[in-house]
Amino acid sequence: MAFKEPTALQIRVALAAIEPAIWRRLVVPRTFHLGQFHHVIQAAFGWWDCHLHEFRIGGLSWGDPEQIGEPEFEGDARSFDEAQVRLLDFHDPESTEFLYIYDFGDSWEHTVQFEHLLALEPAPRLA
C-alpha cells in the first residue's frame, strides 16, 4: 500500500464543563488556518459569529486582529493573528489539543482535539 499525504484532519470540538456532553466531529482541510477553522466551528454549532473569539494554544492567544486589536493597557496579554497558523503547522497533529473560547462575556470554552489525519482524494476544499 502506497503512502498518501494527509489532506484533512478529523477533529473533535466539545463544550467544556457541560453535562451531558455537547460536541461535534469535524473533517477539515489541513490547509485551513485558525480563522477559517473558527468559521467551521461556528457553522457546526449553529452560531452566528456575533461575539469575540480566540484560540489558546501553548500559553498564547490567537484571534482576529480586527476584533481584538492591540492590548489596551501595559501588561495586558497580546493576541496573535489567527490567519498565521494553519492546521498543518501542528507537528504532532494526532495528539494536539487546545482551547477555543467564544463569547468573552459568557466564556464558552471548547476543547479542540485533533483525532486523525486523513488522506482524502480529491483533497477537500471545504469542511
VMD Tcl script that builds the backbone (N, CA, C; Angstrom):
set m [mol new atoms 381]
animate dup $m
set s [atomselect $m all]
$s set {name element resname resid chain x y z} {
  {N N MET 1 A 0.838 -1.171 0.000}
  {CA C MET 1 A 0.000 0.000 0.000}
  {C C MET 1 A 0.892 1.246 0.000}
  {N N ALA 2 A 0.674 2.125 -0.923}
  {CA C ALA 2 A 1.483 3.336 -1.063}
  {C C ALA 2 A 1.061 4.379 -0.033}
  {N N PHE 3 A 2.051 5.138 0.444}
  {CA C PHE 3 A 1.784 6.226 1.381}
  {C C PHE 3 A 1.068 7.352 0.649}
  {N N LYS 4 A 0.028 7.875 1.266}
  {CA C LYS 4 A -0.688 9.026 0.723}
  {C C LYS 4 A -0.563 10.172 1.705}
  {N N GLU 5 A -0.192 11.313 1.202}
  {CA C GLU 5 A -0.035 12.512 2.025}
  {C C GLU 5 A -1.383 12.893 2.643}
  {N N PRO 6 A -1.442 13.105 3.964}
  {CA C PRO 6 A -2.703 13.525 4.590}
  {C C PRO 6 A -3.165 14.871 4.039}
  {N N THR 7 A -4.443 14.964 3.746}
  {CA C THR 7 A -5.025 16.189 3.194}
  {C C THR 7 A -6.069 16.805 4.109}
  {N N ALA 8 A -6.480 16.056 5.144}
  {CA C ALA 8 A -7.543 16.533 6.029}
  {C C ALA 8 A -7.281 16.059 7.456}
  {N N LEU 9 A -8.005 16.672 8.372}
  {CA C LEU 9 A -7.955 16.301 9.783}
  {C C LEU 9 A -9.362 16.008 10.278}
  {N N GLN 10 A -9.472 14.958 11.067}
  {CA C GLN 10 A -10.709 14.720 11.805}
  {C C GLN 10 A -10.500 15.327 13.179}
  {N N ILE 11 A -11.411 16.220 13.579}
  {CA C ILE 11 A -11.251 16.990 14.808}
  {C C ILE 11 A -12.526 16.894 15.639}
  {N N ARG 12 A -12.340 16.735 16.950}
  {CA C ARG 12 A -13.470 16.743 17.884}
  {C C ARG 12 A -13.449 18.069 18.629}
  {N N VAL 13 A -14.591 18.778 18.618}
  {CA C VAL 13 A -14.732 20.041 19.335}
  {C C VAL 13 A -15.854 19.845 20.353}
  {N N ALA 14 A -15.541 20.045 21.645}
  {CA C ALA 14 A -16.517 19.813 22.706}
  {C C ALA 14 A -16.607 21.020 23.625}
  {N N LEU 15 A -17.823 21.394 23.994}
  {CA C LEU 15 A -18.007 22.424 25.007}
  {C C LEU 15 A -17.497 21.881 26.335}
  {N N ALA 16 A -16.700 22.669 27.029}
  {CA C ALA 16 A -16.120 22.239 28.306}
  {C C ALA 16 A -17.141 22.430 29.427}
  {N N ALA 17 A -17.083 21.552 30.420}
  {CA C ALA 17 A -17.867 21.659 31.655}
  {C C ALA 17 A -19.374 21.688 31.405}
  {N N ILE 18 A -19.844 20.917 30.422}
  {CA C ILE 18 A -21.275 20.828 30.127}
  {C C ILE 18 A -21.696 19.369 30.240}
  {N N GLU 19 A -22.792 19.114 30.935}
  {CA C GLU 19 A -23.366 17.767 31.019}
  {C C GLU 19 A -24.814 17.834 30.569}
  {N N PRO 20 A -25.263 16.967 29.715}
  {CA C PRO 20 A -24.487 15.958 29.008}
  {C C PRO 20 A -23.547 16.614 28.001}
  {N N ALA 21 A -22.569 15.853 27.555}
  {CA C ALA 21 A -21.551 16.379 26.645}
  {C C ALA 21 A -22.185 16.902 25.353}
  {N N ILE 22 A -21.700 18.059 24.922}
  {CA C ILE 22 A -22.118 18.642 23.643}
  {C C ILE 22 A -20.863 18.777 22.806}
  {N N TRP 23 A -20.816 18.072 21.678}
  {CA C TRP 23 A -19.605 18.061 20.864}
  {C C TRP 23 A -19.949 17.847 19.397}
  {N N ARG 24 A -18.965 18.145 18.548}
  {CA C ARG 24 A -19.085 17.927 17.110}
  {C C ARG 24 A -17.801 17.269 16.615}
  {N N ARG 25 A -17.936 16.384 15.662}
  {CA C ARG 25 A -16.782 15.786 14.987}
  {C C ARG 25 A -16.740 16.403 13.595}
  {N N LEU 26 A -15.589 16.977 13.244}
  {CA C LEU 26 A -15.436 17.728 12.006}
  {C C LEU 26 A -14.316 17.141 11.164}
  {N N VAL 27 A -14.454 17.239 9.858}
  {CA C VAL 27 A -13.371 16.900 8.940}
  {C C VAL 27 A -13.072 18.172 8.154}
  {N N VAL 28 A -11.836 18.653 8.289}
  {CA C VAL 28 A -11.453 19.921 7.665}
  {C C VAL 28 A -10.149 19.761 6.886}
  {N N PRO 29 A -9.983 20.555 5.838}
  {CA C PRO 29 A -8.704 20.521 5.104}
  {C C PRO 29 A -7.554 20.928 6.013}
  {N N ARG 30 A -6.424 20.264 5.870}
  {CA C ARG 30 A -5.242 20.611 6.676}
  {C C ARG 30 A -4.704 21.991 6.327}
  {N N THR 31 A -5.060 22.523 5.175}
  {CA C THR 31 A -4.562 23.827 4.748}
  {C C THR 31 A -5.308 24.987 5.395}
  {N N PHE 32 A -6.415 24.729 6.069}
  {CA C PHE 32 A -7.169 25.800 6.727}
  {C C PHE 32 A -6.316 26.454 7.807}
  {N N HIS 33 A -6.465 27.778 7.948}
  {CA C HIS 33 A -5.847 28.469 9.075}
  {C C HIS 33 A -6.886 28.593 10.188}
  {N N LEU 34 A -6.464 29.031 11.354}
  {CA C LEU 34 A -7.363 29.091 12.504}
  {C C LEU 34 A -8.581 29.982 12.260}
  {N N GLY 35 A -8.423 31.042 11.476}
  {CA C GLY 35 A -9.563 31.908 11.163}
  {C C GLY 35 A -10.637 31.154 10.388}
  {N N GLN 36 A -10.220 30.342 9.430}
  {CA C GLN 36 A -11.176 29.525 8.674}
  {C C GLN 36 A -11.797 28.469 9.578}
  {N N PHE 37 A -10.980 27.880 10.444}
  {CA C PHE 37 A -11.471 26.873 11.370}
  {C C PHE 37 A -12.512 27.469 12.324}
  {N N HIS 38 A -12.322 28.714 12.742}
  {CA C HIS 38 A -13.308 29.415 13.578}
  {C C HIS 38 A -14.668 29.405 12.886}
  {N N HIS 39 A -14.714 29.691 11.596}
  {CA C HIS 39 A -15.985 29.717 10.863}
  {C C HIS 39 A -16.609 28.326 10.782}
  {N N VAL 40 A -15.780 27.300 10.686}
  {CA C VAL 40 A -16.284 25.921 10.676}
  {C C VAL 40 A -16.941 25.605 12.023}
  {N N ILE 41 A -16.296 25.983 13.116}
  {CA C ILE 41 A -16.862 25.742 14.443}
  {C C ILE 41 A -18.195 26.478 14.582}
  {N N GLN 42 A -18.239 27.720 14.142}
  {CA C GLN 42 A -19.479 28.494 14.215}
  {C C GLN 42 A -20.617 27.792 13.482}
  {N N ALA 43 A -20.346 27.314 12.277}
  {CA C ALA 43 A -21.374 26.624 11.483}
  {C C ALA 43 A -21.781 25.307 12.146}
  {N N ALA 44 A -20.807 24.567 12.661}
  {CA C ALA 44 A -21.091 23.263 13.252}
  {C C ALA 44 A -21.987 23.373 14.488}
  {N N PHE 45 A -21.836 24.451 15.261}
  {CA C PHE 45 A -22.648 24.629 16.457}
  {C C PHE 45 A -23.888 25.495 16.199}
  {N N GLY 46 A -24.056 25.980 14.964}
  {CA C GLY 46 A -25.240 26.764 14.620}
  {C C GLY 46 A -25.225 28.179 15.160}
  {N N TRP 47 A -24.035 28.748 15.334}
  {CA C TRP 47 A -23.915 30.094 15.851}
  {C C TRP 47 A -23.743 31.095 14.715}
  {N N TRP 48 A -23.852 32.381 15.048}
  {CA C TRP 48 A -23.878 33.439 14.037}
  {C C TRP 48 A -22.665 34.357 14.092}
  {N N ASP 49 A -21.614 34.005 14.796}
  {CA C ASP 49 A -20.386 34.801 14.866}
  {C C ASP 49 A -20.671 36.226 15.360}
  {N N CYS 50 A -21.443 36.314 16.429}
  {CA C CYS 50 A -21.841 37.614 16.986}
  {C C CYS 50 A -20.963 38.068 18.157}
  {N N HIS 51 A -19.999 37.243 18.551}
  {CA C HIS 51 A -19.179 37.554 19.715}
  {C C HIS 51 A -17.702 37.370 19.377}
  {N N LEU 52 A -16.855 37.906 20.241}
  {CA C LEU 52 A -15.417 37.725 20.071}
  {C C LEU 52 A -15.037 36.272 20.336}
  {N N HIS 53 A -13.891 35.888 19.790}
  {CA C HIS 53 A -13.386 34.524 19.993}
  {C C HIS 53 A -11.872 34.560 20.046}
  {N N GLU 54 A -11.292 33.483 20.546}
  {CA C GLU 54 A -9.845 33.314 20.486}
  {C C GLU 54 A -9.507 31.841 20.653}
  {N N PHE 55 A -8.334 31.489 20.176}
  {CA C PHE 55 A -7.765 30.168 20.377}
  {C C PHE 55 A -6.644 30.318 21.385}
  {N N ARG 56 A -6.565 29.422 22.365}
  {CA C ARG 56 A -5.463 29.425 23.330}
  {C C ARG 56 A -4.656 28.160 23.116}
  {N N ILE 57 A -3.438 28.383 22.622}
  {CA C ILE 57 A -2.569 27.271 22.236}
  {C C ILE 57 A -1.192 27.498 22.846}
  {N N GLY 58 A -0.752 26.559 23.650}
  {CA C GLY 58 A 0.591 26.635 24.224}
  {C C GLY 58 A 0.873 27.909 24.984}
  {N N GLY 59 A -0.111 28.426 25.710}
  {CA C GLY 59 A 0.088 29.633 26.502}
  {C C GLY 59 A -0.051 30.933 25.724}
  {N N LEU 60 A -0.340 30.862 24.430}
  {CA C LEU 60 A -0.522 32.058 23.605}
  {C C LEU 60 A -1.970 32.144 23.121}
  {N N SER 61 A -2.412 33.364 22.834}
  {CA C SER 61 A -3.762 33.591 22.315}
  {C C SER 61 A -3.694 33.980 20.847}
  {N N TRP 62 A -4.603 33.421 20.067}
  {CA C TRP 62 A -4.692 33.689 18.636}
  {C C TRP 62 A -6.120 34.092 18.320}
  {N N GLY 63 A -6.305 35.181 17.574}
  {CA C GLY 63 A -7.642 35.639 17.247}
  {C C GLY 63 A -7.636 36.517 16.014}
  {N N ASP 64 A -8.779 37.143 15.769}
  {CA C ASP 64 A -8.940 38.055 14.640}
  {C C ASP 64 A -8.405 39.420 15.061}
  {N N PRO 65 A -7.317 39.892 14.455}
  {CA C PRO 65 A -6.709 41.152 14.894}
  {C C PRO 65 A -7.637 42.352 14.738}
  {N N GLU 66 A -8.588 42.307 13.821}
  {CA C GLU 66 A -9.524 43.426 13.657}
  {C C GLU 66 A -10.531 43.474 14.803}
  {N N GLN 67 A -10.815 42.338 15.415}
  {CA C GLN 67 A -11.745 42.312 16.536}
  {C C GLN 67 A -11.043 42.585 17.856}
  {N N ILE 68 A -9.905 41.958 18.055}
  {CA C ILE 68 A -9.241 42.039 19.343}
  {C C ILE 68 A -8.344 43.263 19.437}
  {N N GLY 69 A -7.626 43.579 18.360}
  {CA C GLY 69 A -6.754 44.743 18.342}
  {C C GLY 69 A -5.545 44.598 19.244}
  {N N GLU 70 A -4.921 45.703 19.531}
  {CA C GLU 70 A -3.739 45.739 20.394}
  {C C GLU 70 A -4.173 45.808 21.856}
  {N N PRO 71 A -3.318 45.346 22.777}
  {CA C PRO 71 A -3.651 45.441 24.201}
  {C C PRO 71 A -3.887 46.894 24.608}
  {N N GLU 72 A -4.909 47.115 25.436}
  {CA C GLU 72 A -5.243 48.477 25.861}
  {C C GLU 72 A -4.281 49.009 26.913}
  {N N PHE 73 A -3.862 48.137 27.814}
  {CA C PHE 73 A -3.047 48.578 28.933}
  {C C PHE 73 A -1.729 47.830 28.961}
  {N N GLU 74 A -0.727 48.472 29.510}
  {CA C GLU 74 A 0.562 47.814 29.666}
  {C C GLU 74 A 0.392 46.582 30.542}
  {N N GLY 75 A 0.951 45.485 30.122}
  {CA C GLY 75 A 0.833 44.239 30.867}
  {C C GLY 75 A -0.302 43.345 30.393}
  {N N ASP 76 A -1.221 43.889 29.561}
  {CA C ASP 76 A -2.284 43.050 29.003}
  {C C ASP 76 A -1.683 42.022 28.053}
  {N N ALA 77 A -2.284 40.865 28.005}
  {CA C ALA 77 A -1.808 39.814 27.109}
  {C C ALA 77 A -2.037 40.227 25.658}
  {N N ARG 78 A -1.114 39.842 24.814}
  {CA C ARG 78 A -1.208 40.129 23.382}
  {C C ARG 78 A -1.831 38.934 22.686}
  {N N SER 79 A -2.645 39.210 21.673}
  {CA C SER 79 A -3.220 38.149 20.848}
  {C C SER 79 A -2.579 38.214 19.474}
  {N N PHE 80 A -2.287 37.055 18.910}
  {CA C PHE 80 A -1.642 36.979 17.602}
  {C C PHE 80 A -2.681 36.687 16.526}
  {N N ASP 81 A -2.324 36.972 15.286}
  {CA C ASP 81 A -3.230 36.820 14.143}
  {C C ASP 81 A -3.489 35.345 13.840}
  {N N GLU 82 A -4.751 34.944 13.963}
  {CA C GLU 82 A -5.131 33.549 13.742}
  {C C GLU 82 A -4.900 33.089 12.303}
  {N N ALA 83 A -4.829 34.001 11.363}
  {CA C ALA 83 A -4.599 33.626 9.960}
  {C C ALA 83 A -3.160 33.177 9.715}
  {N N GLN 84 A -2.289 33.364 10.712}
  {CA C GLN 84 A -0.885 32.990 10.565}
  {C C GLN 84 A -0.597 31.540 10.959}
  {N N VAL 85 A -1.606 30.823 11.478}
  {CA C VAL 85 A -1.410 29.438 11.912}
  {C C VAL 85 A -2.342 28.532 11.113}
  {N N ARG 86 A -1.739 27.626 10.369}
  {CA C ARG 86 A -2.528 26.650 9.611}
  {C C ARG 86 A -2.588 25.341 10.393}
  {N N LEU 87 A -3.603 24.561 10.146}
  {CA C LEU 87 A -3.751 23.286 10.841}
  {C C LEU 87 A -2.582 22.361 10.539}
  {N N LEU 88 A -1.999 22.475 9.365}
  {CA C LEU 88 A -0.854 21.617 9.033}
  {C C LEU 88 A 0.430 22.056 9.721}
  {N N ASP 89 A 0.412 23.197 10.425}
  {CA C ASP 89 A 1.587 23.660 11.160}
  {C C ASP 89 A 1.816 22.903 12.470}
  {N N PHE 90 A 0.822 22.168 12.932}
  {CA C PHE 90 A 0.982 21.422 14.178}
  {C C PHE 90 A 1.823 20.190 13.906}
  {N N HIS 91 A 2.895 20.014 14.679}
  {CA C HIS 91 A 3.888 18.968 14.401}
  {C C HIS 91 A 3.427 17.573 14.773}
  {N N ASP 92 A 2.572 17.445 15.771}
  {CA C ASP 92 A 2.081 16.133 16.184}
  {C C ASP 92 A 0.551 16.183 16.196}
  {N N PRO 93 A -0.055 16.224 15.014}
  {CA C PRO 93 A -1.484 16.506 14.941}
  {C C PRO 93 A -2.379 15.494 15.640}
  {N N GLU 94 A -1.956 14.253 15.771}
  {CA C GLU 94 A -2.840 13.272 16.386}
  {C C GLU 94 A -2.815 13.314 17.910}
  {N N SER 95 A -2.040 14.223 18.486}
  {CA C SER 95 A -2.084 14.404 19.932}
  {C C SER 95 A -2.223 15.883 20.289}
  {N N THR 96 A -2.703 16.681 19.357}
  {CA C THR 96 A -2.863 18.117 19.574}
  {C C THR 96 A -4.202 18.401 20.247}
  {N N GLU 97 A -4.144 19.267 21.265}
  {CA C GLU 97 A -5.356 19.691 21.959}
  {C C GLU 97 A -5.160 21.137 22.410}
  {N N PHE 98 A -6.194 21.953 22.240}
  {CA C PHE 98 A -6.138 23.343 22.683}
  {C C PHE 98 A -7.546 23.853 22.939}
  {N N LEU 99 A -7.660 25.118 23.377}
  {CA C LEU 99 A -8.953 25.719 23.695}
  {C C LEU 99 A -9.389 26.700 22.617}
  {N N TYR 100 A -10.683 26.736 22.391}
  {CA C TYR 100 A -11.339 27.749 21.574}
  {C C TYR 100 A -12.350 28.413 22.492}
  {N N ILE 101 A -12.256 29.735 22.658}
  {CA C ILE 101 A -13.169 30.468 23.528}
  {C C ILE 101 A -14.044 31.351 22.651}
  {N N TYR 102 A -15.346 31.262 22.883}
  {CA C TYR 102 A -16.315 32.065 22.134}
  {C C TYR 102 A -17.181 32.829 23.121}
  {N N ASP 103 A -17.413 34.103 22.851}
  {CA C ASP 103 A -18.229 34.983 23.683}
  {C C ASP 103 A -17.499 35.242 24.999}
  {N N PHE 104 A -16.682 36.281 25.017}
  {CA C PHE 104 A -15.862 36.584 26.184}
  {C C PHE 104 A -16.704 36.894 27.429}
  {N N GLY 105 A -17.940 37.357 27.255}
  {CA C GLY 105 A -18.811 37.625 28.403}
  {C C GLY 105 A -19.235 36.331 29.083}
  {N N ASP 106 A -19.717 35.366 28.303}
  {CA C ASP 106 A -20.149 34.078 28.853}
  {C C ASP 106 A -19.016 33.070 28.881}
  {N N SER 107 A -17.945 33.320 28.149}
  {CA C SER 107 A -16.742 32.485 28.124}
  {C C SER 107 A -17.056 31.012 27.853}
  {N N TRP 108 A -17.591 30.758 26.682}
  {CA C TRP 108 A -17.877 29.389 26.277}
  {C C TRP 108 A -16.569 28.753 25.830}
  {N N GLU 109 A -16.027 27.882 26.660}
  {CA C GLU 109 A -14.760 27.217 26.352}
  {C C GLU 109 A -15.027 25.888 25.654}
  {N N HIS 110 A -14.243 25.648 24.618}
  {CA C HIS 110 A -14.340 24.414 23.850}
  {C C HIS 110 A -12.972 23.740 23.847}
  {N N THR 111 A -12.969 22.452 24.021}
  {CA C THR 111 A -11.745 21.678 23.866}
  {C C THR 111 A -11.687 21.205 22.420}
  {N N VAL 112 A -10.605 21.541 21.747}
  {CA C VAL 112 A -10.384 21.120 20.366}
  {C C VAL 112 A -9.339 20.016 20.402}
  {N N GLN 113 A -9.703 18.855 19.887}
  {CA C GLN 113 A -8.791 17.708 19.914}
  {C C GLN 113 A -8.668 17.131 18.509}
  {N N PHE 114 A -7.445 17.139 17.984}
  {CA C PHE 114 A -7.191 16.517 16.684}
  {C C PHE 114 A -7.213 15.009 16.883}
  {N N GLU 115 A -8.022 14.308 16.093}
  {CA C GLU 115 A -8.162 12.862 16.262}
  {C C GLU 115 A -7.351 12.061 15.247}
  {N N HIS 116 A -7.525 12.370 13.961}
  {CA C HIS 116 A -6.871 11.559 12.933}
  {C C HIS 116 A -6.480 12.401 11.727}
  {N N LEU 117 A -5.367 12.044 11.121}
  {CA C LEU 117 A -5.008 12.563 9.808}
  {C C LEU 117 A -5.727 11.709 8.766}
  {N N LEU 118 A -6.222 12.336 7.721}
  {CA C LEU 118 A -6.932 11.617 6.667}
  {C C LEU 118 A -6.322 11.937 5.308}
  {N N ALA 119 A -6.226 10.931 4.460}
  {CA C ALA 119 A -5.747 11.126 3.085}
  {C C ALA 119 A -6.955 10.974 2.162}
  {N N LEU 120 A -7.639 12.085 1.919}
  {CA C LEU 120 A -8.838 12.071 1.087}
  {C C LEU 120 A -8.500 12.489 -0.339}
  {N N GLU 121 A -9.136 11.823 -1.300}
  {CA C GLU 121 A -8.956 12.188 -2.704}
  {C C GLU 121 A -10.306 12.461 -3.314}
  {N N PRO 122 A -10.488 13.579 -3.969}
  {CA C PRO 122 A -9.508 14.675 -4.024}
  {C C PRO 122 A -9.385 15.378 -2.678}
  {N N ALA 123 A -8.346 16.141 -2.526}
  {CA C ALA 123 A -8.123 16.874 -1.282}
  {C C ALA 123 A -9.321 17.806 -1.047}
  {N N PRO 124 A -9.872 17.827 0.165}
  {CA C PRO 124 A -11.046 18.676 0.418}
  {C C PRO 124 A -10.704 20.146 0.356}
  {N N ARG 125 A -11.658 20.932 -0.125}
  {CA C ARG 125 A -11.505 22.388 -0.145}
  {C C ARG 125 A -12.393 23.036 0.897}
  {N N LEU 126 A -13.362 22.268 1.399}
  {CA C LEU 126 A -14.307 22.751 2.393}
  {C C LEU 126 A -14.385 21.751 3.536}
  {N N ALA 127 A -14.899 22.221 4.662}
  {CA C ALA 127 A -15.090 21.315 5.813}
  {C C ALA 127 A -16.276 20.415 5.554}
}
mol reanalyze $m
mol bondsrecalc $m
mol representation Tube
mol addrep $m
